[in-house]
Amino acid sequence: MAQKILHEPQLDTILMVENTIRQAKTYPTKKALLESLPRQIQYQTFNRILEYLESSNKIAFDGRRIIWVFADKPKLKSLLQESVKLR
């Protein structure tokens, strides 16, 4: 039987985890990431956020290392804004 999720993480908590991963100089392990967060969160909530970030293609997670893969570079953003719209 699947584990029932009691609640979904709040947006500010998701953004906190996102920013911590993005700003990391090295790609942390799951434990190191959890310990480096500015405030504590429940482990179930932390796992749910990682599942969300992976399913939305913002991170790659191989079971140990977490890597930020989302294309959010300023140069890429400007190229997308300046590109010709097809529709």
Secondary structure, 3 states (H helix, E strand, C coil): CCCCCCCCCCHHHHHHHHHHHHHCCCCCEHHHHHHHCCCCCCHHHHHHHHHHHHHCCCEEECCCEEEECCCCCHHHHHHHHHCCCCC
